[in-house]
Amino acid sequence: MYNVAIVGATGAVGEEFLRILEERNFPVKKLVPLASKRSVGVEVEFRGETLKVKELTCDVFKEEDIDIAFFSAGGSVSAKFAPCAVEAGAIVIDNTSHFRMDPDIPLVVPEVNPEDIKDWKKKGIIANPNCSTIQMVISLKPLHDEFGIKRVDVATYQAVSGAGKKGMEELLEQMRAIFNFKLDKKVEEREVFPWQIALNVIPHIDRFMEGGWSREELKMVNETNKIMHSNIEVAPTCVRVPVLRSHSEAISIYCEKEVDVDRAREVLANFEDVKVIDNPEKNEYPMPIIATDTDYVYVGRIRKDLFNPKVLHFFNVADQLRVGAATNAVRIAEKWIEMEGEKFLQGKRNGKK
Ligand code: A2P
């Protein structure tokens, strides 16, 4: 059993962590919810118990004898405090972008590259990829093994929950203002998104970098190839849409081999944590309202290109607070326990003697 800390326990992903650790019966000896000073004393529920949020400090990991620390409080918080957790003898599973491209830190989606977990020892940290990347690589992996993907063109439809609780509140407030015919005032007050998000779509997530690509788009390019150990050309367009929760992606893959729709459906349906919903004639296809609150990547609208027999198109949807964040991190921890847990606990016991 493990002492587990959740850094950012009051946030949108933090709350999912609490639910998922409980649902999956994760071997928690003690759970320590951490957040900023503002949240000290806030109560959270875990396994029927009420726990009080503590302040994140460098010392708290040692004081609480933490074994596993899940970080989800932003890149600068991870940069400052993840080393403290490692120093105190914990493994860190980090949900921010801060460590993802460090060559000594594995970037893991357990369905795709579980073998990389063994490199956790190099720095004591495993990085959890970007939400859009996670759901994309889970659907790419079986297709890559089958057809050999050379290039991916993807347009995302990303929910406001990707911007945390504040993003969700901003959409809801603007929608309330629309119903009260007072939208102009609310739009003036916007904080999270660069434009009105209610009744709009914004082709802009994270800041713009060289060449007109956004940082979110470049994360998808770089992280996909790090996870898949590949050299796939990836061209994303990341778009924020007024959906509360669950990201969608329209994906086109360009393959070495000719694609086959039935075979694509079969390999996807047989892949871990993927569900194929693909009966367009019955209006059955993946949508955010289907994916929300579940741990699957839903794939549908699978079709062969009309002009190029080596190109396949499909649509995927997943709950990015779960599959794209908390569930992926917990799955990493479960695999890590399977592979390294006993040795780790033994090492800790020996260290204390
Ligand atoms: P707090 O509620 O105390 O601000 P979200 O992604 O939904 O916005 O949540 C962000 C999470 O990260 C919250 O739990 C928030 O805690 C936490 N957080 C943000 N900044 C800090 C910080 N400087 N130190 C500790 N926790 C932080």
Boltz pocket constraint, residues with backbone or C-beta under 6 A from the ligand:
constraints:
  - pocket:
      binder: B
      contacts: [[A, 7], [A, 8], [A, 9], [A, 10], [A, 11], [A, 12], [A, 13], [A, 14], [A, 34], [A, 35], [A, 36], [A, 37], [A, 38], [A, 39], [A, 56], [A, 72], [A, 73], [A, 74], [A, 77], [A, 163], [A, 164], [A, 165], [A, 166]]
      max_distance: 6.0
